[in-house]
Amino acid sequence: MAGQPQMEADYIIIGAGSAGSVLALRLAEGGRNRVLVLEYGGSDAGPFVQMPAALSWPMNMAAYDWGYRAAAEDRLNGRALACPRGKVIGGSSSINGMIFVRGHPADFDSWAEAGAKGWDFASLLPYFKRMETSHGAPGDWRGTDGPLHITRGPRDNILHSVVTRAAEQAGYQVTQDYNGWRQEGFGAADMTVWQGRRWSTANAFLRPALKTGSVQLIKRALATQILFDGLRARGVRYRRGGHSFEARARKAVILAAGAINSPQLLQASGIGPAEWLQQAGVPVLLDRAGVGRNLQDHLEIYLQMHCLQPVSLYPFLSWHQQLRIALQWALFKTGIGASNQFETLGFIRSDKGIAWPDIQFHFLPLAVRYDGKSAASGHGFQLHLGPMRSQSRGTVRLLSADPASAPEICFNYLSHADDLADFRKAIRLGRDILAQAAFAPFRGAEIQPGDACQSDEGLDEFVRNHAESAYHPCGTCKMGAPSDPAAVVDPACRVIGTESLFVADSSIFPQITNGNLNAPTIMVAEKAADHVLGKPPLAPANNQPWQHPDWQNSQR
């Protein structure tokens, strides 16, 4: 081993992302513990990360993104989708769309029912509140003094009020706070933006953690192996600047590397399905079948329309307008650049007999892909839509003993028999909203799928050819009862069968949540920190969420 002498800390956190940054602050509180954070990425400085409207840039830049690509999918007609993951402090919270959705309370109750005891919504609401300061949606459902500032965009584009009105005309209701008492309906979107800047976990948690003097961050450090004494985690081996180093953990090692890298590193360290490890040339330390399995994601399509009036964001795509937006943002942190533009969201149930929403809509007053590519010519608008609870499951599998090599990522999109039917329902329900009278002065021809695409077969083929990931991978180190052979961590986030080794990120989700995943990932880290420290959990809340009174017989 070359370079610096061996380092030592009470806790070693692998990953300074959406979860790792939270853990760093919470484990260092009170100054009792020394915390070492290893992050392969670098700085988040500069407008590409910090300016909300520039969201399509960092996820396509090698400086900030791991650059993963999933395996070609047969049911997507051989397409291999991008799988962006943040390689920067703040992790994916520094490259995502900044949309803040807790998930539906029933999502978390289903976690508890599946063996994640203590992870029901009543037990988790206090952690959601602890992590946030909500601006614009106060009340006893929301936090008021947490590090993560949550704001709402101005919604001053007329199309935001139009889509909300159209949803009402279609029979859906307005929700004042989809992160509060009632998720179901259409309403203003919450975003992780504060004072015009992306409020990533690096800004909200990591920087305050570093100021405590108890946290050390090592950037450009690639964790390559968890080190063990028997089955007790004792440290981490990592590479930096062409050299290999070791860091020793006096109390625990916590993986917070995300749904792709956490299972990859467990497998590289000898924990995972024995057959996979042997085929990759990795000695088996612990045969744990669930590591790298249960991969889930949200798949979505864009329902795009031409706009008959010049009210969309299309003019702002020109280079001189983008220069003006960037200058206003740089000087004042205001204007178009200070919002992610996803300022209206909707959550509905696809059919009667479904207890809580299973379709999400993001409305954008522009016709463009999420990654900023393939903008439609002229004024337009779109609904991003997709089913929330697909039963399809994929894998993340280490293919080589070299931990620097990318794992195989196979989502198995559309592999469940219900997936295409669920998409057809979502598209038709979205079209129904856009067909309402409120849109009549604005609604032009449908850009995609296109007015001619109406049959089941046509819609299925459109989905196969055009569906994109919403970039919500999770589930690959599933949390469950220790007796569950498919579980990887127990309800205390400890890797089953080991000592002093925890996982705390979206990989431990037993089931994907209803909406974007950054908020529940941060919540997981908040609760996991108490487990790691051996603190009693926060007292459960008594809040009772809204449910449609006639959900068994009514879709809306």
C-alpha positions as CSV (number, residue, x, y, z in Angstrom):
1,M,0.0,0.0,0.0
2,A,1.4,3.3,-1.1
3,G,0.8,6.9,-0.1
4,Q,-0.8,8.2,3.1
5,P,-0.8,6.1,6.4
6,Q,-3.9,4.1,7.3
7,M,-6.7,6.3,8.4
8,E,-9.2,5.7,11.2
9,A,-12.6,6.9,12.1
10,D,-15.6,5.8,14.2
11,Y,-17.8,5.6,11.1
12,I,-16.9,5.3,7.4
13,I,-19.6,6.3,4.9
14,I,-19.2,5.2,1.3
15,G,-20.8,7.8,-0.9
16,A,-21.4,11.6,-0.3
17,G,-24.7,11.5,-2.1
18,S,-28.4,11.8,-1.3
19,A,-28.1,9.5,1.7
20,G,-24.4,9.7,2.6
21,S,-24.5,13.5,3.1
22,V,-27.4,13.1,5.6
23,L,-25.6,10.3,7.5
24,A,-22.5,12.5,7.8
25,L,-24.3,15.3,9.5
26,R,-26.4,13.1,11.8
27,L,-23.6,10.8,12.9
28,A,-21.4,13.8,13.7
29,E,-23.9,15.6,15.7
30,G,-22.8,16.4,19.2
31,G,-19.1,15.9,18.3
32,R,-18.9,12.5,19.8
33,N,-18.0,10.6,16.6
34,R,-15.4,11.0,14.0
35,V,-16.8,10.4,10.5
36,L,-14.9,9.7,7.3
37,V,-16.8,10.1,4.0
38,L,-15.4,8.5,0.8
39,E,-16.7,10.0,-2.5
40,Y,-15.6,9.0,-6.0
41,G,-16.8,12.3,-7.5
42,G,-15.6,15.8,-7.1
43,S,-16.9,19.3,-6.6
44,D,-20.4,20.5,-7.4
45,A,-19.3,24.1,-8.0
46,G,-20.5,25.9,-11.0
47,P,-23.8,26.7,-12.8
48,F,-24.3,23.3,-14.4
49,V,-25.1,21.8,-11.0
50,Q,-26.3,24.8,-9.0
51,M,-28.7,26.4,-11.5
52,P,-32.0,24.6,-11.4
53,A,-33.0,25.2,-15.0
54,A,-29.7,23.6,-16.2
55,L,-30.8,20.2,-14.9
56,S,-30.4,18.4,-18.2
57,W,-26.7,19.2,-18.3
58,P,-25.0,17.5,-15.3
59,M,-26.7,14.1,-15.9
60,N,-25.0,14.1,-19.4
61,M,-21.5,15.2,-18.2
62,A,-18.8,12.7,-17.3
63,A,-17.6,15.1,-14.6
64,Y,-20.8,14.5,-12.6
65,D,-22.3,11.2,-13.9
66,W,-21.0,7.6,-13.6
67,G,-22.2,7.2,-17.2
68,Y,-23.9,3.8,-16.7
69,R,-25.9,2.3,-19.4
70,A,-28.3,-0.6,-18.8
71,A,-28.3,-3.7,-20.9
72,A,-30.3,-3.8,-24.1
73,E,-33.9,-4.7,-23.3
74,D,-35.8,-7.1,-25.6
75,R,-39.2,-5.6,-24.7
76,L,-37.9,-2.1,-25.6
77,N,-37.1,-3.4,-29.0
78,G,-33.4,-3.8,-28.2
79,R,-32.9,-0.3,-26.8
80,A,-30.3,0.2,-24.0
81,L,-31.3,3.0,-21.7
82,A,-29.1,5.4,-19.9
83,C,-28.9,5.1,-16.2
84,P,-27.4,8.3,-14.8
85,R,-26.0,8.2,-11.3
86,G,-24.4,11.2,-9.5
87,K,-20.6,11.1,-9.3
88,V,-20.2,14.3,-7.4
89,I,-20.8,15.5,-3.8
90,G,-24.5,15.4,-3.3
91,G,-24.7,12.3,-5.6
92,S,-27.9,12.1,-7.7
93,S,-29.4,15.0,-5.7
94,S,-26.8,17.1,-7.6
95,I,-27.9,15.9,-11.1
96,N,-31.6,15.1,-10.7
97,G,-34.7,17.1,-11.6
98,M,-35.1,18.4,-8.0
99,I,-38.7,17.2,-7.8
100,F,-39.6,16.4,-4.2
101,V,-42.2,13.6,-3.6
102,R,-42.3,11.8,-0.3
103,G,-44.4,8.9,-1.7
104,H,-47.9,7.8,-0.7
105,P,-48.3,6.8,3.0
106,A,-49.6,3.4,1.8
107,D,-46.3,2.7,0.1
108,F,-44.5,2.7,3.4
109,D,-47.3,0.7,5.2
110,S,-46.7,-1.9,2.5
111,W,-42.9,-1.9,3.4
112,A,-43.8,-2.8,7.0
113,E,-46.3,-5.4,5.9
114,A,-43.5,-7.0,3.8
115,G,-41.2,-7.4,6.8
116,A,-39.6,-3.9,7.3
117,K,-40.9,-3.6,10.8
118,G,-40.9,0.0,12.0
119,W,-41.0,1.5,8.5
120,D,-44.8,2.1,8.3
121,F,-45.8,5.7,7.5
122,A,-46.7,6.6,11.0
123,S,-43.2,5.8,12.0
124,L,-41.6,7.6,9.1
125,L,-43.5,10.9,9.1
126,P,-41.4,12.2,11.9
127,Y,-38.2,11.6,9.9
128,F,-39.7,13.3,6.8
129,K,-40.5,16.3,9.0
130,R,-37.1,16.3,10.7
131,M,-35.2,16.5,7.4
132,E,-37.1,19.5,5.8
133,T,-38.1,23.1,6.0
134,S,-41.1,23.4,3.9
135,H,-41.9,26.8,2.3
136,G,-45.4,27.1,1.0
137,A,-47.0,24.0,2.5
138,P,-46.9,24.5,6.3
139,G,-48.8,22.5,8.8
140,D,-48.4,19.5,11.0
141,W,-47.7,17.3,8.0
142,R,-44.5,19.2,7.1
143,G,-41.2,20.1,8.7
144,T,-40.3,23.6,9.6
145,D,-36.7,23.5,10.8
146,G,-34.8,20.8,8.9
147,P,-31.7,21.3,6.7
148,L,-33.5,20.6,3.4
149,H,-35.4,23.6,2.1
150,I,-38.4,22.7,0.0
151,T,-40.0,25.4,-2.2
152,R,-42.5,25.8,-5.0
153,G,-42.0,27.4,-8.4
154,P,-43.9,30.6,-9.3
155,R,-46.2,28.7,-11.7
156,D,-46.6,32.0,-13.6
157,N,-46.8,30.3,-17.0
158,I,-50.5,30.2,-17.9
159,L,-50.3,26.5,-18.9
160,H,-49.9,25.4,-15.3
161,S,-53.3,26.8,-14.4
162,V,-54.7,25.4,-17.6
163,V,-53.6,21.8,-16.8
164,T,-54.9,22.1,-13.3
165,R,-58.3,23.4,-14.5
166,A,-58.4,20.6,-17.2
167,A,-57.8,18.0,-14.5
168,E,-60.7,19.3,-12.5
169,Q,-62.9,19.3,-15.6
170,A,-61.9,15.6,-16.1
171,G,-63.2,14.8,-12.6
172,Y,-60.0,15.0,-10.6
173,Q,-59.5,17.3,-7.6
174,V,-56.8,19.8,-6.7
175,T,-54.5,18.9,-3.8
176,Q,-53.0,21.7,-1.8
177,D,-50.1,19.5,-0.8
178,Y,-49.4,16.1,-2.4
179,N,-46.7,15.6,0.3
180,G,-49.2,16.2,3.0
181,W,-52.6,15.0,3.9
182,R,-53.7,14.2,0.4
183,Q,-51.5,13.0,-2.5
184,E,-54.2,12.2,-4.9
185,G,-55.0,15.0,-7.4
186,F,-53.2,17.8,-9.2
187,G,-51.3,20.6,-7.6
188,A,-48.2,22.7,-7.1
189,A,-44.9,20.8,-7.2
190,D,-42.4,20.9,-4.4
191,M,-38.7,21.2,-5.4
192,T,-35.3,21.0,-3.7
193,V,-34.5,24.6,-4.6
194,W,-33.6,27.4,-2.1
195,Q,-33.0,31.0,-2.9
196,G,-32.7,30.2,-6.6
197,R,-30.1,27.4,-6.1
198,R,-30.3,23.6,-6.3
199,W,-30.6,22.6,-2.7
200,S,-28.9,19.2,-2.9
201,T,-27.9,17.2,0.1
202,A,-24.4,18.5,-0.4
203,N,-25.7,22.0,0.3
204,A,-28.2,21.0,2.9
205,F,-26.3,18.4,4.9
206,L,-22.7,17.8,3.8
207,R,-21.4,21.3,4.0
208,P,-22.9,21.8,7.5
209,A,-21.4,18.4,8.5
210,L,-18.0,19.5,7.4
211,K,-18.2,22.6,9.4
212,T,-18.6,20.5,12.6
213,G,-14.9,19.5,12.5
214,S,-15.9,15.9,13.1
215,V,-16.3,14.9,9.4
216,Q,-13.6,14.4,6.9
217,L,-14.4,14.1,3.2
218,I,-12.1,12.4,0.7
219,K,-13.1,13.1,-2.9
220,R,-11.9,11.2,-5.9
221,A,-11.8,8.1,-3.7
222,L,-13.1,4.9,-5.3
223,A,-14.2,2.4,-2.6
224,T,-13.0,-1.0,-3.9
225,Q,-13.6,-3.4,-1.0
226,I,-15.1,-3.6,2.4
227,L,-12.6,-5.2,4.8
228,F,-13.7,-7.8,7.4
229,D,-12.5,-9.6,10.5
230,G,-14.6,-12.7,10.0
231,L,-18.0,-11.2,9.3
232,R,-17.4,-8.0,11.1
233,A,-16.7,-5.0,8.9
234,R,-13.5,-3.3,10.0
235,G,-12.8,-0.9,7.2
236,V,-12.7,0.0,3.6
237,R,-10.1,-0.2,0.8
238,Y,-10.1,2.5,-1.7
239,R,-8.2,3.9,-4.7
240,R,-7.2,7.5,-5.1
241,G,-4.6,9.0,-7.5
242,G,-3.4,5.7,-8.7
243,H,-2.7,4.4,-5.2
244,S,-4.6,2.0,-2.8
245,F,-5.4,3.0,0.8
246,E,-7.1,1.5,3.7
247,A,-9.3,3.2,6.3
248,R,-10.4,1.6,9.5
249,A,-13.8,1.9,11.1
250,R,-13.9,1.7,14.9
251,K,-17.7,1.3,15.0
252,A,-19.3,0.7,11.6
253,V,-19.1,1.0,7.8
254,I,-22.2,2.4,6.1
255,L,-22.8,1.9,2.4
256,A,-24.7,4.9,0.9
257,A,-23.6,4.4,-2.7
258,G,-27.0,4.0,-4.3
259,A,-29.0,1.3,-6.0
260,I,-26.3,0.5,-8.5
261,N,-23.0,0.9,-6.5
262,S,-24.1,-0.4,-3.1
263,P,-24.9,-4.0,-4.4
264,Q,-21.8,-3.8,-6.7
265,L,-19.5,-3.1,-3.7
266,L,-21.1,-5.7,-1.6
267,Q,-20.5,-8.3,-4.3
268,A,-17.0,-7.1,-4.9
269,S,-16.5,-7.7,-1.1
270,G,-17.8,-11.2,-1.3
271,I,-21.4,-10.7,-0.2
272,G,-24.0,-11.7,-2.7
273,P,-25.4,-14.7,-4.7
274,A,-22.6,-17.3,-4.5
275,E,-23.0,-18.3,-8.1
276,W,-22.6,-14.8,-9.3
277,L,-19.5,-14.2,-7.2
278,Q,-17.8,-17.4,-8.3
279,Q,-18.5,-16.5,-11.9
280,A,-16.9,-13.1,-11.4
281,G,-13.9,-14.5,-9.7
282,V,-14.7,-13.1,-6.2
283,P,-14.2,-15.3,-3.1
284,V,-17.5,-15.9,-1.3
285,L,-17.6,-14.4,2.2
286,L,-21.4,-14.6,2.6
287,D,-23.9,-16.1,0.3
288,R,-26.8,-13.6,0.3
289,A,-29.1,-14.3,-2.6
290,G,-30.9,-10.9,-2.6
291,V,-27.8,-8.7,-3.3
292,G,-28.3,-7.1,-6.7
293,R,-31.8,-8.5,-7.2
294,N,-35.2,-6.8,-6.9
295,L,-34.1,-3.9,-9.1
296,Q,-37.0,-1.5,-9.8
297,D,-37.5,1.7,-11.7
298,H,-40.2,3.9,-13.1
299,L,-40.6,3.9,-16.9
300,E,-42.4,6.9,-18.5
301,I,-43.4,8.4,-21.8
302,Y,-44.0,12.0,-22.9
303,L,-47.4,12.9,-24.1
304,Q,-46.6,15.9,-26.2
305,M,-48.9,18.5,-27.9
306,H,-48.3,21.5,-30.2
307,C,-49.4,24.7,-28.5
308,L,-51.5,27.1,-30.7
309,Q,-50.6,30.1,-28.7
310,P,-47.1,31.5,-28.1
311,V,-47.1,30.9,-24.3
312,S,-44.7,27.9,-23.9
313,L,-41.1,28.0,-22.8
314,Y,-40.0,27.3,-26.4
315,P,-38.4,30.8,-27.0
316,F,-36.1,30.2,-24.1
317,L,-34.3,27.4,-25.9
318,S,-32.5,29.9,-28.2
319,W,-28.8,30.5,-27.4
320,H,-29.3,34.2,-26.7
321,Q,-32.2,33.6,-24.4
322,Q,-30.2,31.0,-22.5
323,L,-27.4,33.4,-22.2
324,R,-29.8,36.0,-20.7
325,I,-31.3,33.4,-18.3
326,A,-27.9,32.3,-17.1
327,L,-26.8,35.9,-16.6
328,Q,-29.9,36.8,-14.6
329,W,-29.4,33.7,-12.5
330,A,-25.7,34.3,-11.9
331,L,-26.4,37.9,-10.8
332,F,-29.6,37.6,-8.9
333,K,-30.5,33.9,-8.6
334,T,-33.9,34.7,-10.1
335,G,-35.9,34.2,-13.3
336,I,-36.4,31.1,-15.4
337,G,-33.0,29.8,-14.3
338,A,-34.2,29.6,-10.6
339,S,-36.8,26.8,-11.3
340,N,-36.7,23.3,-12.6
341,Q,-40.0,24.2,-14.5
342,F,-41.7,21.1,-13.3
343,E,-44.1,23.2,-11.3
344,T,-47.3,21.1,-11.5
345,L,-47.7,17.4,-10.6
346,G,-50.6,15.0,-10.6
347,F,-51.3,11.6,-9.0
348,I,-54.3,9.6,-9.9
349,R,-55.6,6.0,-9.7
350,S,-55.8,4.2,-13.0
351,D,-59.1,2.3,-12.2
352,K,-61.7,1.7,-9.5
353,G,-60.6,-0.8,-6.9
354,I,-57.1,0.7,-6.6
355,A,-56.6,2.0,-3.1
356,W,-54.1,4.7,-3.8
357,P,-52.6,6.5,-6.8
358,D,-50.6,4.4,-9.3
359,I,-50.0,7.0,-12.1
360,Q,-47.9,10.1,-11.8
361,F,-48.0,13.1,-14.2
362,H,-45.3,15.8,-14.5
363,F,-46.5,18.8,-16.5
364,L,-44.0,20.8,-18.5
365,P,-44.9,23.9,-20.6
366,L,-42.5,22.8,-23.3
367,A,-42.2,19.8,-25.6
368,V,-38.7,18.4,-24.9
369,R,-37.1,15.3,-23.5
370,Y,-36.1,15.2,-19.9
371,D,-32.4,15.1,-20.9
372,G,-32.8,18.3,-22.9
373,K,-32.6,16.6,-26.3
374,S,-35.1,16.4,-29.2
375,A,-37.1,19.5,-28.5
376,A,-40.1,19.8,-30.7
377,S,-40.1,22.6,-33.2
378,G,-42.3,25.5,-32.1
379,H,-44.5,26.0,-29.0
380,G,-45.7,22.9,-27.2
381,F,-46.3,21.3,-23.8
382,Q,-46.2,17.8,-22.4
383,L,-47.3,15.4,-19.7
384,H,-44.6,13.0,-18.5
385,L,-46.7,10.0,-17.4
386,G,-46.1,6.4,-16.3
387,P,-47.4,3.6,-14.0
388,M,-45.9,3.7,-10.5
389,R,-46.0,0.1,-9.3
390,S,-44.8,-2.2,-12.0
391,Q,-44.1,-5.8,-10.9
392,S,-41.1,-6.1,-13.2
393,R,-37.8,-6.8,-11.5
394,G,-34.2,-6.6,-12.6
395,T,-30.7,-7.2,-11.5
396,V,-27.4,-5.4,-10.8
397,R,-24.6,-8.0,-11.2
398,L,-20.8,-7.7,-10.8
399,L,-19.2,-9.2,-13.9
400,S,-15.5,-8.8,-13.0
401,A,-13.4,-8.9,-9.8
402,D,-12.2,-5.5,-10.9
403,P,-14.4,-3.1,-8.8
404,A,-13.7,-0.3,-11.2
405,S,-15.5,-2.1,-14.0
406,A,-19.2,-1.3,-14.5
407,P,-21.7,-3.9,-13.4
408,E,-24.3,-5.4,-15.6
409,I,-27.6,-3.5,-15.1
410,C,-30.7,-5.3,-16.4
411,F,-34.1,-3.7,-15.6
412,N,-36.3,-6.2,-17.4
413,Y,-38.7,-3.4,-18.3
414,L,-42.2,-4.4,-19.4
415,S,-41.5,-8.0,-18.4
416,H,-44.6,-8.3,-16.2
417,A,-47.8,-9.2,-18.0
418,D,-49.7,-6.1,-16.7
419,D,-47.1,-3.5,-17.8
420,L,-48.2,-2.6,-21.3
421,A,-51.9,-2.6,-20.2
422,D,-51.0,-0.2,-17.4
423,F,-49.2,2.1,-19.8
424,R,-52.2,2.1,-22.2
425,K,-54.5,3.2,-19.3
426,A,-52.0,5.9,-18.3
427,I,-51.8,7.3,-21.9
428,R,-55.5,7.3,-22.4
429,L,-56.2,9.0,-19.0
430,G,-53.5,11.6,-19.9
431,R,-55.1,12.2,-23.2
432,D,-58.5,12.6,-21.5
433,I,-57.1,15.4,-19.4
434,L,-55.5,17.2,-22.4
435,A,-58.9,16.9,-24.3
436,Q,-60.7,19.0,-21.7
437,A,-62.2,22.4,-22.6
438,A,-59.5,24.3,-20.6
439,F,-57.0,23.3,-23.2
440,A,-59.1,24.2,-26.3
441,P,-57.5,27.6,-27.0
442,F,-54.0,26.0,-26.7
443,R,-54.3,22.4,-27.9
444,G,-52.8,21.7,-31.3
445,A,-52.0,18.4,-32.9
446,E,-50.5,15.6,-30.8
447,I,-46.8,15.3,-31.4
448,Q,-46.4,12.0,-29.8
449,P,-47.7,9.3,-29.7
450,G,-49.6,11.1,-32.5
451,D,-53.3,11.3,-33.3
452,A,-53.1,8.2,-35.5
453,C,-51.8,6.1,-32.6
454,Q,-55.0,4.9,-30.9
455,S,-55.1,1.1,-31.0
456,D,-53.8,-1.2,-28.2
457,E,-51.2,-2.5,-30.6
458,G,-50.1,1.0,-31.7
459,L,-49.8,2.2,-28.2
460,D,-47.8,-0.9,-27.1
461,E,-45.4,-0.3,-29.9
462,F,-45.0,3.4,-29.1
463,V,-44.1,2.4,-25.5
464,R,-41.6,-0.1,-26.6
465,N,-39.9,2.4,-28.9
466,H,-40.1,5.6,-26.8
467,A,-40.5,4.8,-23.1
468,E,-37.6,6.2,-21.1
469,S,-36.4,5.6,-17.5
470,A,-37.5,8.2,-15.0
471,Y,-34.1,7.5,-13.3
472,H,-35.5,6.0,-10.2
473,P,-33.5,2.8,-9.6
474,C,-34.0,1.1,-6.2
475,G,-34.5,-2.1,-4.3
476,T,-31.3,-4.0,-4.9
477,C,-30.4,-4.5,-1.2
478,K,-33.9,-5.1,-0.1
479,M,-34.9,-4.5,3.5
480,G,-36.9,-7.2,5.2
481,A,-37.1,-9.6,8.1
482,P,-33.9,-11.4,8.9
483,S,-35.7,-14.7,8.1
484,D,-36.4,-13.5,4.5
485,P,-33.9,-15.2,2.2
486,A,-34.4,-12.4,-0.4
487,A,-33.7,-9.6,2.2
488,V,-30.3,-8.0,2.4
489,V,-30.7,-5.7,5.3
490,D,-32.8,-6.0,8.4
491,P,-35.1,-3.2,9.6
492,A,-32.1,-1.6,11.4
493,C,-30.4,-1.3,8.0
494,R,-27.7,-3.9,9.1
495,V,-26.5,-6.3,6.4
496,I,-28.0,-9.6,7.5
497,G,-25.3,-12.1,8.6
498,T,-22.7,-9.4,9.3
499,E,-21.7,-7.1,12.1
500,S,-21.0,-3.4,11.9
501,L,-22.1,-3.1,8.3
502,F,-25.1,-1.1,7.2
503,V,-26.7,0.0,3.9
504,A,-28.7,3.2,3.9
505,D,-29.9,4.4,0.5
506,S,-32.6,3.7,-2.1
507,S,-31.2,0.2,-2.6
508,I,-33.0,-0.9,0.6
509,F,-36.5,0.0,-0.6
510,P,-38.5,-3.2,-0.5
511,Q,-41.0,-1.7,-3.1
512,I,-40.6,1.4,-5.2
513,T,-42.5,4.4,-3.9
514,N,-45.2,6.4,-5.6
515,G,-43.3,9.3,-7.2
516,N,-39.7,10.6,-7.5
517,L,-37.2,8.9,-5.1
518,N,-35.0,11.5,-3.7
519,A,-37.2,12.5,-0.8
520,P,-37.7,8.9,0.5
521,T,-34.0,8.2,0.0
522,I,-33.1,11.2,2.3
523,M,-35.7,9.9,4.8
524,V,-34.1,6.5,4.8
525,A,-30.7,8.1,5.7
526,E,-32.4,10.1,8.5
527,K,-33.9,7.0,10.1
528,A,-30.9,4.8,9.4
529,A,-28.6,7.3,11.3
530,D,-30.7,6.6,14.5
531,H,-30.3,2.9,14.0
532,V,-26.5,3.1,13.4
533,L,-26.2,5.3,16.6
534,G,-28.4,2.9,18.6
535,K,-30.9,5.7,19.4
536,P,-34.5,5.0,20.0
537,P,-36.7,5.9,17.0
538,L,-38.8,9.0,16.9
539,A,-42.3,8.6,18.2
540,P,-44.8,7.6,15.6
541,A,-47.2,10.3,14.3
542,N,-51.0,10.2,14.5
543,N,-51.7,11.9,11.2
544,Q,-54.3,10.1,9.1
545,P,-53.9,10.5,5.3
546,W,-56.8,11.1,2.9
547,Q,-58.2,8.2,0.9
548,H,-60.9,8.4,-1.7
549,P,-64.1,7.6,0.1
550,D,-65.4,5.4,-2.7
551,W,-62.2,4.0,-4.2
552,Q,-63.6,0.6,-4.6
553,N,-66.2,1.8,-7.1
554,S,-64.8,5.0,-8.5
555,Q,-61.7,5.8,-10.5
556,R,-62.0,9.6,-9.9
